[in-house]
Amino acid sequence: MGPALAASLQLAGHRPVAVSAVSDASVRRASVLLPDVPIVPPEDVLARAELVLLTVPDDALPALVEGLVDRGAVRPGQLLVHTSGRYGVQVLAPATRAGALPLALHPAMTFTGTSVDVQRLAGCSFGVTAPGELRLAAEALVIEMGGEPEWIAEQSRPLYHAALALGANHLVTLVAQSMELLRTAGVSAPDRMLGPLLGAALDNALRSGDAALTGPVARGDAGTVAVHVAELRKHAPGAVAGYLAMARTTADRALAHGLLKPELAEDLLGVLADGDQPLGGDRP
């Protein structure tokens, strides 16, 4: 994420002066997206920059901030921006006490480490948290990167991040699992088969929410769901738990929104409950 954001700011007229990279992969990404920018240790980046982007994993951020402050790397008046979805600006409190100006700018986007990331920032929403006096600065930076600021309260950051992970990260798992099952079923090009279907499903869901639900669970086709579970047990037992969990959630939402008829729900939920039992086992 770091090189992509820096490259976007460079296009807007900012001048990247230094970047920190440790692994071979991160060095390659920096070299591709920021070819003329020197790679230096983190404290040297802070020594050279007026605006600093901290683009590290969520769990590493608190220790990084404390370490930079302990080494005296943070300067008064320096804009310190982290890109964690989980945290607001409170995680930067040690740096704020040292005089830094704290911002939390999280792009709601997945990154590949290539130049396509810069293009994807156009129109991308950013979850923004900032002190009141820095809201204009935060908004300006997001707009310069081609994004759209969406203000998130400090206490709402974990829920905001959980929502994005639930939708985007789990989507990748579901799609990859679906492609594996289609290959097992003999489909030669599962990506070509799923592309139009999933594109339409996503578009319908974004437009209509739960009203877009289709398929055997929403219809209450308990027999079809029972066959699904049996086939998954036979060919992909590792997929059974995920199928059952998502089917139960789908059934609950379909019931709540009047899509699943209550008289059909009992048999369906019974099938889903039976699906949890070991093969050949009796329910207690």
Buried (B, 14 or more C-beta within 10 A) or exposed (E): BBBBBBBBBBEEEBEBBBBBBEEEEBBEBBBEBBEEBEBBEBBBBBBEBEBBBBBBEBEEBBEBBBEBBEEEBBBEEBBBBBBBBBBBBBBBBBBBEBEBBBBBBBBBBEBEBEEEBBEBBEEBBBBBBBBEEBBEBBBEBBEBBBBBBEEBEBEBBEEBBEEBEEEEEEEEEBBEBBBBBBEEEEBEEBEEBBEEEBEEBEEBBEEEEBEBBEEBBBBBBBEBBBEBBEBBBEEBEEBBEBBBEEBBEBBBBBBEEEBBEEEBBEBBBEBBEEBBEEEEEEEE
